[in-house]
Amino acid sequence: MSKINQLERITQNRVIQLFRQDLGYVYLGDLHEARALIRRKTAL
C-alpha cells in the first residue's frame, strides 16, 4: 500500500471515529462492494 493510501485510510478512520463516538452514528462498514453488486443486479 502506498504512503498516500495509508494516510488516506488513517484520515478516513478518524472521520469514522468522530461520527461514531462524538456524534453517535452507527457505522455500517464499507459499502463500496454492496453498491457495486446493486448496480450489477439492476443492469441485468
GIPEWO-V988187 format. One record per helix or strand. SS is the DSSP state (2 for helix, 1 for strand). FROM is the first residue (numbers start at 1). TO is the last residue. If there is no record, write none. Layout:
ss=SS from=FROM to=TO
ss=SS from=FROM to=TO
//
This chain:
ss=2 from=3 to=22
ss=2 from=32 to=43
//
